[in-house]
Amino acid sequence: MKKLLLTALMAVSFTATAIPQISVGQMYEFIESDKSTLLKRIMNNGENTAFIKTEVSEITWGANGQKNEKRFDASAISNTNVDGLIVTPARMIVPAKNMQPARFIVTGNRDKERYYRVRFIPVMPKDQYEFGQTKKDFDDYSKKLNAGVNVLAGFGTIAVVRPKNSIFNTTIQSEGSSITIRNNGNSTVVLDNIKQCAGNSCSESASIILLPGKQHQLRKEMKKIWQFTLLEGRKKTPKTFG
């Protein structure tokens, strides 16, 4: 089983069958330099319809390395001068055992890589008008949801928007007791399916998201080798180090 070694949004499982069960798929989505849109499937594996609101926040880092998040105003979706990521529809209805696509639309400045946290939050409609329901449908849904454990949790993903002129420049140095992988480019790379092997026995695989200017080290061990695939945009390069 693969695990993702980076702070990320983790999905919370529901135990009550009355609660919509949302799945957003991959934790990280990459919008390539030559693309301005991306479709993401939002699944509802539960027994009841899911009413979902979306929230988008841009992630930045200060000079001291502190992470900051600035939430976008949903009303700005109609503004053609938006500089950032738009996710539409802002409200979606996903029937039980069904899916609906959400469209990520990139607007504005792309002279550097940008990062966004996108949350998909199941909600209890406040009234019949919020999601365009009939009064009967609203009342029926309220009764079903209140019959279970009325706890709705949000699910999210990180969207990485590559700059228009992406440059990939990854260096790998194997010296002494460590292997150092450094991202000298201007766009994120991924170290995928990392595992340490001794003969036919390998460790659990993992993935590392390596932002521009960051590095990751692997510690060498006797009679063991490291294997991973370097993902630079659409380019995939297998790597092996002893």
N, C-alpha and C positions, 0 to 999 in steps of 0.2 A: 504494500500500500504506500502511496506517495503522500508526503506531508509537506506543507509550505512553511518555510522557515522565515517568516517576516510578520510583523504585526499586521493583522488583517481583521476584517469583520468576520465573525464566526456565526454560522446559522444556529439557531436554537430550535430544537425539535419540539413539536407539540404532541401532547399525549391525549388531548380531548378530541374526539372525532368531530365535534361540532365546530372546531376551529379550522379555518382554511390553512392548508399546509403549503407554504410558498417555497419554491426553489428558484434560485437565480443563476445556477450554473457556475461558470468559472469566477474565481475571486478577482482575477485581474483581466482587464480587456485592454488591447492595444489598438489605437487608431493610427494607421500608418501614414507616412508623409504625403502619399498621393491620394489619400482618402479623407473625406470630410463627414462621412456618416458610418454608422455601425448599427446592426440590428441585434438585439439581445432578447432571448426567449425567457419569459417569466412563466413558470409552471405553477399550477395549483393542483397538488396531489391529494387534497382533502376532499371531504364529502359535501362541502358547502361552497357557494360562490365567494370569491375573494374580492373585496373592494380595496383598491390599493392607491395610495398617494405616493408620489415620488418627491424626493428632496435631493438637491445637488449642492455640494460644497466644494470650493477650490482649496486644495492643500498647498501651502507654501512653507518655506523654512526661513527663519530669521537668520541674521548674521551669527548668532550664537548657536545655531543649529536647532532652535526650538521650532516645533511644528505648529502651524496655525491653520485654522479652517475658517473660511468665510462662506456662509450660506448664500446661495443665489435666491433672489426674490422670484417666486413662481409667476408673479404678474409680469415679469420681464420677458416671458416667453413670446409675447406679442410684439416686443420691441425689436426691430430689425438691427438696432445698433448694439445688441448684446455682445459682449466680449467674453467668450467662454464656452461652456458646454450646455446645450439645451437637451433635455430628455423629454420626449413626447410619446404618448399622451401624459399629461401631468396627473391625470386620474384615469385609472383603468379598472375594468370589470373583467375578472377571469373566472369563468364557470368552473365548477368542480371537474376534476380529471381533464383539464384542458389547459391551453396556453394562450398567451397573447404576446406579440413582439413589442418591445420598447425600442424606439429609435433614438440613438445618440447623434446629435448634430453639432459639429464643431464650427464656431464662428469666431471672428476677430483675429487677434495677433497670434502668429505661430512662429515667431523668431526664436523661441526656446521651447523646451519640453514643458508641458503643463500636466497637472495631476488633479483628479477629481474623485471625491467620494460620492457615490450615487446610492441612495437608500430607497428601497421599495417597502412601504409600510402598510400592512393590512390595517384597515380602520373599520370602525362601526359607523356607518353613515349617520350624520347628525340629524338628517331629515330626509324625506323622500326626494327632495329636489337636488341634493348635492350630487348624486350620481344618476339623476333622471329616472328614478324608479316610480312605479305606481304606489299609491298608498297601501294597497294590499301586499305588494311585494316587500315593501319596507317593513310592514308589521310582521309578516311571516318570517323574514330574515332576522328581525330583532328577537323574536321568540326562540328561534333555533339557536342563535348565538348565546343568548342568556341562559339557555338550558344547559350549556356546557361551561367549561372554565373560561370566563371572559377575559382572557389574556392574549393580546395580540403583539407579536414581536416583529421588528423590522429586519430586513435582510439587505445586504449591501454588496457592492463591488467597487473596485478602484479602477478608474478609467485613466489610462496613460495616453496623452495626445502628443504624438511625436512632432518635432519641429519640421517645417517645410523642407529644410536642408539638413536632413539627418546625417550625422557622421558617426560611423562605428569604428572604434579604435581600441580594441581590447588586448591588453598585454598579459602574458602568463609567464611568471618566473618561478622556476623550480630550483631553489637554493637551500642548502642546509637541511633543516628538518621541516620545511614548509613549502607549500606551493601558493603563490600569491597571484590572484586574478584581479586586475584593475581595469576599470572602465574609464578610458581617457577620451571617449567620444562625448557627444552632446545629447545622446539618447540612451534610454535604459536597455540593458541587455539582460538575458536570463540564463542562468546556469541550470539546465534542466536535467532531471533524472540522475542526480549526483548519487554515487554509491561507491563504497570501498569494498574491494573484493580480495579474497585470498583463495586462489584456485577457483572452484565453482561456487563458493559460498560468498554471498554479497550482503551488505548491510541494507537496511530499509532505505529506499530512495527518497530524495528530497529535491526541492527547487529553491533557488536563490534569485531574488530580484535585485539587480545591481544597478543603482542609479548612477548618472554621470558623476565622475569624480570620486566614486566610492570603490572600495576594494574588499575582497574576501579571501581568507586564508584557509587552506586545508593542511592539516598536520600529517606528515608522512609517518608510516609505521613499517617496520621490517616485514618483508615478504608479503606486503599488501600493495595494491594499486588503486588509484582513484580513476573513476570513469564518469564523464558527464557529456552533455551536448550543449555547446555554446550557441545560443539563439541571438543573432544580431538582426533584428527586423525579421525578414522572411528567410534569411540565410541560416542554415543549420550545419554546425561543424562538430563531429564527434571528437572527443579528447580523451586521451589516456596518459596517466603519469604514474611512475613507480616511485 
